[in-house]
Amino acid sequence: MTGTSPSFWVTGYFEETKIRQIRVGSPARIMLMGFDQPVSGTVESIGRGIENSNDAPGHLGLPDVAATFSWVRLAQRIPVRIHIDRVPSGVELAAGMTATIEISPARAEPARASD
């Protein structure tokens, strides 16, 4: 399968410390557990909020992403939606699969002098 339906995507949960390097349109490499060939994609959107687990559950309609593990404070996880652009032959997609995602960091805009 070389093309995909517009409805295929992957959601990755990235630490808030890494979000500044991710931009809509950034290329992504997706490695699905159980397959050797990478799937390619493009960042489609970045979540702009997550549920505060101390608030009433779900009243904001945002993902509830746990921020703590026991006594250790972890970086918040921000959902990043990646559109799947190409699936190599022999790779079968199924909802709920486990994936490792690498996103190429955004390049800084070149500095420009004003005239």
Residue frames as qw, qx, qy, qz and C-alpha x, y, z in Angstrom:
[[0.000, 0.891, 0.453, 0.000, 0.00, 0.00, 0.00],
 [0.493, 0.142, 0.007, 0.858, 1.75, 3.18, -1.11],
 [0.159, -0.463, -0.093, -0.867, -1.02, 5.71, -0.48],
 [0.106, -0.247, -0.806, 0.527, -3.30, 6.23, 2.48],
 [0.139, -0.750, -0.590, -0.264, -6.78, 7.38, 3.27],
 [0.028, 0.620, -0.161, 0.768, -7.08, 10.89, 4.71],
 [0.697, -0.599, -0.050, -0.390, -8.48, 9.29, 7.86],
 [0.889, -0.109, -0.289, 0.337, -5.25, 7.51, 8.87],
 [0.025, 0.827, -0.308, 0.471, -3.20, 9.21, 11.58],
 [0.694, -0.150, -0.554, 0.435, -1.00, 8.58, 14.60],
 [0.295, -0.894, 0.023, -0.336, -1.12, 10.52, 17.85],
 [0.665, 0.116, -0.478, 0.562, 2.16, 10.89, 19.71],
 [0.455, -0.872, -0.177, -0.045, 2.40, 12.28, 23.23],
 [0.602, 0.422, -0.246, 0.632, 5.53, 14.43, 23.42],
 [0.482, -0.496, -0.385, 0.611, 7.07, 15.96, 26.52],
 [0.069, 0.968, 0.228, -0.082, 6.35, 19.66, 26.86],
 [0.388, -0.706, 0.348, 0.480, 10.11, 20.28, 26.79],
 [0.439, -0.042, 0.703, 0.558, 10.26, 19.00, 23.20],
 [0.362, 0.736, 0.567, -0.078, 7.20, 20.76, 21.74],
 [0.036, 0.859, -0.111, -0.498, 9.10, 23.94, 20.80],
 [0.192, -0.396, 0.735, 0.516, 11.00, 21.93, 18.15],
 [0.304, 0.343, 0.872, 0.175, 7.81, 20.59, 16.51],
 [0.251, 0.344, -0.085, -0.901, 5.86, 22.50, 13.86],
 [0.728, 0.465, 0.415, -0.286, 2.80, 21.72, 11.75],
 [0.650, 0.720, -0.210, -0.125, 4.20, 20.37, 8.48],
 [0.187, -0.651, 0.736, -0.002, 7.32, 18.80, 10.06],
 [0.717, 0.209, -0.622, -0.234, 8.18, 15.37, 8.61],
 [0.651, -0.432, 0.508, -0.362, 7.74, 12.35, 10.88],
 [0.457, 0.273, -0.841, -0.100, 9.16, 8.83, 10.85],
 [0.752, -0.282, 0.253, -0.540, 6.88, 6.24, 12.47],
 [0.279, 0.266, -0.923, 0.004, 8.16, 2.82, 13.51],
 [0.798, -0.257, -0.073, -0.541, 5.32, 0.41, 14.27],
 [0.465, -0.398, 0.769, -0.186, 6.01, -2.37, 16.75],
 [0.764, 0.161, 0.621, -0.065, 6.32, -5.61, 14.78],
 [0.683, 0.693, 0.176, 0.148, 7.41, -4.03, 11.47],
 [0.671, -0.254, 0.154, 0.679, 10.91, -3.15, 10.26],
 [0.310, 0.406, 0.361, 0.780, 10.00, -0.57, 7.63],
 [0.035, -0.343, -0.361, 0.867, 9.18, 2.99, 8.73],
 [0.179, 0.758, 0.606, 0.162, 5.90, 4.69, 7.86],
 [0.273, 0.078, 0.004, 0.959, 6.22, 8.33, 6.84],
 [0.095, -0.791, -0.604, 0.021, 4.00, 11.13, 7.98],
 [0.184, 0.447, -0.001, 0.875, 3.60, 14.85, 8.50],
 [0.092, -0.317, -0.615, 0.716, 2.67, 16.76, 11.66],
 [0.057, -0.584, -0.629, -0.510, -0.95, 17.81, 11.17],
 [0.330, -0.787, -0.084, -0.514, -1.68, 19.49, 14.51],
 [0.361, 0.132, -0.676, 0.629, -0.36, 20.07, 18.02],
 [0.393, -0.672, -0.627, 0.026, -2.68, 19.96, 21.01],
 [0.096, 0.572, -0.114, 0.807, -3.17, 23.39, 22.61],
 [0.461, -0.470, 0.379, -0.651, -4.25, 22.17, 26.01],
 [0.484, -0.046, -0.873, 0.037, -4.60, 19.12, 28.22],
 [0.618, -0.635, -0.343, -0.312, -6.96, 18.32, 31.05],
 [0.054, -0.527, 0.616, -0.583, -5.82, 19.27, 34.54],
 [0.527, -0.154, -0.836, -0.017, -6.31, 16.04, 36.48],
 [0.097, -0.191, -0.638, 0.740, -7.31, 18.05, 39.57],
 [0.405, 0.094, -0.075, -0.906, -10.36, 19.46, 37.74],
 [0.761, 0.196, 0.459, -0.414, -13.63, 17.67, 37.17],
 [0.481, -0.105, 0.767, 0.412, -12.88, 14.93, 34.62],
 [0.329, 0.335, 0.728, 0.499, -13.50, 15.86, 31.00],
 [0.119, 0.809, 0.443, -0.366, -15.35, 19.13, 31.51],
 [0.020, 0.714, -0.299, -0.633, -12.99, 20.90, 29.09],
 [0.856, 0.482, 0.118, -0.144, -13.19, 18.17, 26.47],
 [0.267, 0.777, -0.570, 0.012, -9.40, 17.82, 26.45],
 [0.804, 0.103, -0.576, 0.111, -7.21, 14.72, 26.78],
 [0.635, -0.725, 0.203, -0.172, -6.49, 13.71, 30.39],
 [0.733, 0.409, -0.444, 0.313, -2.74, 13.03, 30.47],
 [0.740, -0.632, -0.152, 0.171, -1.33, 12.08, 33.89],
 [0.237, 0.872, -0.291, 0.315, 1.49, 14.42, 34.95],
 [0.310, -0.647, 0.630, -0.297, 2.90, 12.45, 37.89],
 [0.825, 0.050, -0.563, -0.024, 4.21, 8.98, 38.57],
 [0.691, -0.389, -0.463, 0.397, 4.32, 8.28, 42.28],
 [0.341, -0.809, -0.138, 0.458, 6.34, 11.13, 43.83],
 [0.435, -0.156, 0.406, 0.789, 8.30, 12.07, 40.69],
 [0.358, 0.749, 0.186, -0.526, 7.05, 15.07, 38.70],
 [0.572, 0.137, 0.620, 0.520, 7.20, 14.35, 34.96],
 [0.075, 0.212, -0.290, -0.930, 6.97, 16.74, 32.03],
 [0.624, 0.412, 0.377, -0.547, 3.42, 17.05, 30.73],
 [0.391, 0.072, 0.796, 0.456, 2.67, 15.13, 27.53],
 [0.363, 0.518, -0.005, -0.775, 1.20, 17.12, 24.65],
 [0.718, 0.322, 0.616, 0.040, -0.73, 15.28, 21.92],
 [0.089, 0.544, -0.473, -0.687, 0.69, 15.69, 18.40],
 [0.790, 0.388, 0.430, -0.202, -1.41, 14.39, 15.50],
 [0.148, -0.463, 0.677, 0.553, 0.56, 13.03, 12.55],
 [0.780, 0.450, 0.009, -0.435, -1.04, 12.38, 9.17],
 [0.692, -0.157, 0.648, 0.275, 0.24, 9.15, 7.61],
 [0.335, 0.682, -0.316, -0.568, 1.60, 9.98, 4.17],
 [0.630, 0.407, -0.619, -0.231, 3.00, 6.64, 3.02],
 [0.794, -0.313, 0.475, -0.214, 2.73, 3.05, 4.22],
 [0.090, 0.481, -0.817, -0.303, 5.32, 0.62, 2.78],
 [0.776, 0.064, -0.501, -0.377, 4.17, -2.58, 1.15],
 [0.636, -0.031, -0.740, 0.217, 3.70, -5.33, 3.73],
 [0.048, -0.002, -0.559, 0.827, 2.90, -2.98, 6.63],
 [0.294, -0.553, -0.710, -0.323, -0.64, -3.44, 7.90],
 [0.093, -0.300, 0.299, -0.901, -2.29, -0.68, 9.94],
 [0.453, -0.514, -0.725, -0.074, -4.68, -1.32, 12.82],
 [0.282, -0.782, 0.020, -0.556, -6.17, 1.12, 15.33],
 [0.723, -0.662, 0.136, -0.143, -4.36, 1.13, 18.67],
 [0.879, 0.220, -0.194, 0.376, -0.97, -0.08, 17.43],
 [0.537, -0.745, 0.075, 0.389, 2.16, 0.90, 19.37],
 [0.630, 0.663, 0.042, 0.403, 4.61, 3.19, 17.58],
 [0.505, -0.514, 0.010, 0.693, 7.81, 5.11, 18.12],
 [0.376, 0.870, 0.271, 0.170, 7.76, 8.51, 16.44],
 [0.505, -0.304, 0.102, 0.802, 10.67, 10.70, 15.39],
 [0.282, 0.912, 0.297, 0.006, 9.92, 14.22, 14.20],
 [0.587, 0.279, 0.019, 0.760, 12.56, 16.25, 12.39],
 [0.239, -0.614, -0.339, 0.671, 13.10, 19.42, 14.42],
 [0.305, 0.912, 0.268, 0.062, 11.87, 22.69, 12.98],
 [0.600, 0.163, 0.005, 0.784, 14.58, 24.89, 11.60],
 [0.162, -0.667, -0.269, 0.676, 14.96, 28.36, 12.99],
 [0.417, 0.872, 0.244, 0.083, 13.95, 31.22, 10.73],
 [0.630, 0.195, -0.031, 0.751, 16.99, 32.97, 9.32],
 [0.211, -0.679, -0.242, 0.660, 17.78, 36.30, 10.92],
 [0.399, 0.645, 0.392, 0.521, 16.93, 39.23, 8.67],
 [0.264, -0.274, -0.145, 0.913, 18.21, 42.74, 8.89],
 [0.242, 0.825, 0.489, -0.148, 15.72, 45.54, 8.37],
 [0.472, 0.377, 0.236, 0.761, 16.44, 48.20, 5.75]]
